[in-house]
Amino acid sequence: MTRSIPALALMVSGLLFGCGGMPEEGDSQAPSEGNVSQSTVTTITGTGVRVVYNSVSDSFTVHDTLADGHSAVARIYNGNTGSTTYCWNSNGAGTSAVCNRDYPNNPLLRISACTGEAGPGTLVACTSAVPVDAFAPEKK
């Protein structure tokens, strides 16, 4: 126990006298510029459905993950336009469907993973809407 006291004193004095990683006077800790990356893929999973949105390609892949007799659906609310659109996969369990969109830069989307009845176009159940936090490179 007495041997640890000098080590503790050394650690405390280092923190008190600037050895704890703070910049010295004249040093700068400005953030360095470099490659900043953020995920471009958002995945929302619900019972029987998984929706994957890729903001680089503006595509939705809707996976039907359960043989429950319902279609898998992505419900997409666009905050820029106030409109709601859907991407339906009525191909059955174990399948996927892709819907391509062409949103302007930085769309304000909220996406839900739903199940529904494709014939009448009615939804059965949906997850809470998830805001898209991914961003794509500027489109030209």
C-alpha angles and dihedrals in degrees: 000000000000091000092060094056095074090048091050091047090051092050093048093047090049090055093045095048102046105270092117097093101272115136117263119235108289093021119114130217096187110150113264118236117238142118110332113193134185127178114274093194125078120189124195119186128194135162105301096356141076121187121196119191119194110196094194093062096023088231132145121206112197116197122196102213103174135054093227100128092253130111121240115241140185112211109202122193114193109206091193093062102020090233131131122213133176138218110205129200108190095159096104139251117333094024135109135210127198126212118190121207133180108216122178116249117303102004117198099230132172113192130196128189108224144172120220152152109271096197097064092022094236126148121231102188137349139190119238112281112268118209113229109244095177122098133198130217114272111284118226 
